[in-house]
Amino acid sequence: MYPFVRLAWQFFIHRKTGSLAIGQTHYSTHYCLPWDLDLWRELNNGRTLSIYDMGRLPMARRSGLLAILKHKGWGLTIAGSSVRYRKRIRVFDKIKMRSRALCADARFMYLEQSMWVNGTCAGHALYRTAVTNADGIVPIKNLRAELNPDTPLPPIPEWVAAWITAEDLRPWPPMWDTHQESLALAISLSQS
């Protein structure tokens, strides 16, 4: 089940924290709880993504984005992500998270988050996010007209630009190798 209570707690404890501009970091603290574990007694990779939400959504509130979404009837979606898992997070580990909006292009905002345990980076995520309405993706220029229109956008870092290029090269919809599919079918038929 999605950790709604934990998310509400993050909104509560950050309710009086000041506003954020693009590029500024939102700091939050979380704990790996027993129900966050996988079979190997470490933070489950799916729950990791939910815990990243606990930093990203309060950051969006602090930036003023959630108020605009509510006022306009817009939504917020993840359009892509790249996550690195580098250190095991065990039960009751204290996780210090850093979340920030890095940059934007014409359609997407790019967000960066990291989890730190005992001063060591345990994981890092890059997200491609989009604001949506009934017609699809809201162009960044329309969002900027509502949210800090005079604040210049930071340039897209080289490593983010490389990821964007790689995502543009990735086929959509995904291609399935028909040879592999035929081979798998043949193997399953021979075993029955």
C-alpha positions as CSV (number, residue, x, y, z in Angstrom):
1,M,0.0,0.0,0.0
2,Y,1.2,3.5,-0.8
3,P,2.6,5.3,2.3
4,F,0.0,8.1,2.5
5,V,0.5,8.6,6.2
6,R,4.2,9.1,5.8
7,L,3.6,11.5,2.9
8,A,1.1,13.5,5.1
9,W,3.8,13.6,7.8
10,Q,6.3,15.1,5.4
11,F,3.9,17.8,4.4
12,F,3.1,18.5,8.1
13,I,6.8,18.8,9.2
14,H,7.6,21.0,6.2
15,R,4.5,23.1,6.4
16,K,6.4,26.2,7.6
17,T,9.6,25.6,5.6
18,G,10.3,28.5,3.3
19,S,9.8,28.6,-0.5
20,L,12.2,27.1,-3.0
21,A,13.4,28.3,-6.4
22,I,14.6,26.0,-9.2
23,G,18.0,24.7,-8.3
24,Q,17.6,25.0,-4.5
25,T,17.6,21.8,-2.4
26,H,14.8,20.4,-0.3
27,Y,16.2,18.4,2.6
28,S,14.1,15.7,4.3
29,T,14.7,12.8,6.7
30,H,13.1,9.3,6.4
31,Y,13.5,5.9,8.0
32,C,13.6,2.4,6.5
33,L,10.8,0.6,8.3
34,P,10.2,-3.2,8.5
35,W,7.5,-3.1,5.9
36,D,9.8,-1.4,3.4
37,L,12.1,-4.5,3.2
38,D,12.4,-7.1,0.5
39,L,13.4,-10.8,0.9
40,W,17.1,-9.8,1.5
41,R,16.1,-7.5,4.4
42,E,17.0,-4.3,2.7
43,L,15.0,-1.4,1.3
44,N,12.9,-2.7,-1.6
45,N,13.5,-1.0,-4.9
46,G,9.8,-0.2,-5.5
47,R,9.5,1.3,-2.0
48,T,12.6,3.3,-2.7
49,L,10.7,5.1,-5.4
50,S,7.8,5.7,-3.0
51,I,10.1,7.2,-0.5
52,Y,11.6,9.5,-3.2
53,D,8.0,10.8,-3.5
54,M,8.2,11.8,0.2
55,G,10.9,14.3,-0.8
56,R,9.6,15.3,-4.2
57,L,6.1,16.2,-3.4
58,P,6.9,18.5,-0.4
59,M,9.5,20.1,-2.6
60,A,6.8,20.8,-5.2
61,R,4.7,22.4,-2.6
62,R,7.5,24.6,-1.4
63,S,8.1,25.8,-5.0
64,G,4.5,26.8,-5.4
65,L,3.8,24.1,-8.0
66,L,1.2,22.2,-6.1
67,A,-0.9,25.4,-5.5
68,I,-0.8,26.1,-9.3
69,L,-1.8,22.5,-10.1
70,K,-4.7,22.8,-7.8
71,H,-5.8,26.2,-9.1
72,K,-5.6,25.2,-12.8
73,G,-6.8,21.6,-12.4
74,W,-3.5,20.3,-13.8
75,G,-1.8,17.1,-12.9
76,L,1.8,16.0,-12.4
77,T,3.3,12.9,-13.9
78,I,6.7,11.1,-14.1
79,A,7.6,10.7,-17.8
80,G,10.8,8.8,-17.2
81,S,13.5,8.0,-14.6
82,S,16.9,6.7,-14.1
83,V,17.8,5.3,-10.7
84,R,21.1,4.2,-9.3
85,Y,21.2,1.9,-6.2
86,R,24.7,2.0,-4.7
87,K,24.5,1.1,-1.0
88,R,22.1,-1.2,0.8
89,I,19.6,0.5,3.1
90,R,18.7,-1.7,6.1
91,V,15.8,-1.6,8.6
92,F,15.7,1.5,10.8
93,D,18.5,3.2,8.8
94,K,18.1,7.0,8.9
95,I,17.8,8.3,5.3
96,K,18.7,11.9,4.6
97,M,17.3,12.9,1.2
98,R,18.2,15.8,-1.1
99,S,15.7,16.8,-3.7
100,R,15.9,19.6,-6.3
101,A,14.6,20.7,-9.6
102,L,17.6,20.8,-11.9
103,C,16.4,22.3,-15.2
104,A,13.7,22.1,-17.9
105,D,13.4,21.9,-21.7
106,A,10.3,22.8,-23.7
107,R,8.2,20.0,-22.4
108,F,9.7,18.5,-19.2
109,M,11.2,19.4,-15.9
110,Y,14.2,17.4,-14.7
111,L,14.5,16.6,-11.0
112,E,17.4,15.1,-9.1
113,Q,17.1,13.2,-5.8
114,S,19.6,11.3,-3.6
115,M,19.4,9.2,-0.5
116,W,22.3,9.4,2.1
117,V,22.9,7.0,4.9
118,N,25.7,7.7,7.4
119,G,27.2,10.3,5.1
120,T,27.4,7.9,2.1
121,C,25.2,8.3,-1.0
122,A,23.1,5.1,-1.1
123,G,21.1,6.0,-4.2
124,H,20.5,8.7,-6.8
125,A,17.5,9.3,-9.1
126,L,17.0,11.6,-12.2
127,Y,13.3,12.2,-13.1
128,R,11.7,13.6,-16.2
129,T,8.4,15.1,-15.1
130,A,5.6,16.8,-16.9
131,V,2.6,18.9,-15.9
132,T,-0.6,17.6,-17.6
133,N,-4.0,18.8,-18.4
134,A,-6.9,17.4,-20.4
135,D,-5.0,18.0,-23.7
136,G,-1.8,16.3,-22.6
137,I,1.5,17.8,-21.5
138,V,1.4,21.5,-20.6
139,P,4.4,23.3,-22.3
140,I,7.0,24.6,-19.8
141,K,6.5,28.1,-21.1
142,N,2.8,28.0,-19.9
143,L,3.9,26.6,-16.6
144,R,6.6,29.3,-16.2
145,A,4.0,32.0,-16.9
146,E,2.3,30.8,-13.7
147,L,5.3,29.9,-11.7
148,N,8.2,32.4,-11.3
149,P,8.2,33.7,-14.9
150,D,11.1,36.1,-14.3
151,T,13.4,33.4,-12.8
152,P,15.9,32.2,-15.5
153,L,16.1,28.5,-16.0
154,P,19.5,26.9,-15.3
155,P,21.2,25.3,-18.3
156,I,20.7,21.6,-18.8
157,P,23.8,19.8,-17.3
158,E,25.8,17.7,-19.8
159,W,25.0,14.4,-18.0
160,V,21.2,15.2,-18.1
161,A,21.5,16.2,-21.8
162,A,23.2,12.8,-22.5
163,W,20.3,11.0,-20.8
164,I,17.7,13.0,-22.8
165,T,19.5,12.0,-26.0
166,A,19.6,8.4,-25.0
167,E,15.9,8.5,-24.1
168,D,15.1,10.0,-27.5
169,L,17.0,7.1,-29.2
170,R,15.0,4.5,-27.3
171,P,12.3,3.0,-29.4
172,W,8.7,3.6,-28.4
173,P,6.7,1.5,-28.3
174,P,9.3,-1.1,-27.4
175,M,10.2,-3.6,-30.1
176,W,10.0,-7.2,-29.3
177,D,12.5,-9.5,-31.1
178,T,10.1,-11.9,-33.0
179,H,13.0,-14.4,-33.3
180,Q,13.3,-14.5,-29.5
181,E,9.5,-14.8,-29.2
182,S,9.5,-17.7,-31.6
183,L,12.4,-19.4,-29.8
184,A,10.7,-19.1,-26.4
185,L,7.5,-20.5,-27.9
186,A,9.4,-23.5,-29.4
187,I,11.1,-24.2,-26.1
188,S,7.9,-24.1,-24.1
189,L,6.2,-26.4,-26.7
190,S,9.1,-28.9,-26.6
191,Q,8.9,-29.1,-22.8
192,S,5.2,-29.8,-22.7
